[in-house]
Amino acid sequence: MATVGRVKLVVQVKLLPTPAQATALDATLRACNTAASEVAATTRETGCYRNYDLRKHVYTRIKADYGLGAQAAQHVIKKVADAYTTVKANLKAGRYGKPGSKRRRKVETDPIRFGWNAAQPYDARMLSWQPDARTVSIWTTAGRLKNVAYIGSADQLKTVATSKVGESDLVHRDGKWFLYASVEVAEPQPFDPAGFLGVDMGIANIAYDSDGTRHAGDRLNGYRRRQQRLRKRLQAKGTKSARRLLARRTKKEARHAADVNHRIAKTIVTEAARTGRGIAVEDLTGIRERVRLRKPQRVTLHSWSFHQLGAFLAYKARRTGVPLVEVDPRHTSQTCHRCGHRDKRNRPCQETFHCRSCGVVAHADHNAALNIAHRGVEGWGAVNRPHAASPCTQ
Ligand SMILES: [Zn+2]
């Protein structure tokens, strides 16, 4: 496999600690984050925001008070410095309201507080991987834990086993433990495609490809509607615990949607790679403005990101060496994929395409996907036509 460069990515594995190991991980995360909140307070008091300067003020103290090792103490300090950098950038971007607003003033003056389970970075000296045994050895405040088992998908396991793992984050979520490992992998040279698989993204069907495969959104849309109702109830309640529950549900819903998008992107990229084809998708810029929707659908669109599926497709295609082109999406739904005749009346209803010229009948989304596939071939040809851009070549 010819490679064209290296790409950084984050691989998630799930830890399966024994109860005793989980207790040690729990105590460690609590110690690191209590220390982080203390460092964050000192940062505000001293006005000293730079990682290196901050170290002089707090390093010895947090090491002694919280039983942190040298590396852990340094990572805690860096985590605080990074968090303030993020807040500063967000302030600059106006994400906490206008200057002088109550919310903004609070963000400007209050120290950052870290939840007990905020993610904690680990470097190679604090965490080592034994991929054959599928275990890690990890630093904790109770000493080094050996043989902490982990699991993951075949893909994730292979990636951590075969790549150099840089920093990892220890994450506690919904009572489970994870490591988010940063790795660098080789990026393959895209192959020369034998045709294109067109992908039409929609609301009712998240995606419909030009082979006629429907990547359904029914269950996801149903799930979202249920979540929406629950959210409304919680919003109406307005209590602190309701707000907290609401924030948790929103996060969970976003993870679920991302999971569905990941699976769809994977299916499409795998199929394109298997058949030696490239992928053609509509250019997603401004899709929100373009898509005109009936009211109940508008709600789903807002909590749904086409861009996410587009981004996942692009990312997975690049990692697999599948060429991907973005095409002009105009009139793909009104144009006949067989004869090219374009007419609004070709689309008598949401579901159906019926060409008024040649009489072809197809599912409306399938017809659009076929048009996108055609445009993919044209787009690819325009970019990669031999000698087109180099008149000097003999
Ligand atoms: Zn036709």
Boltz pocket constraint, residues with backbone or C-beta under 6 A from the ligand:
constraints:
  - pocket:
      binder: B
      contacts: [[A, 336], [A, 337], [A, 338], [A, 339], [A, 340], [A, 341], [A, 355], [A, 356], [A, 357], [A, 358], [A, 359], [A, 360]]
      max_distance: 6.0
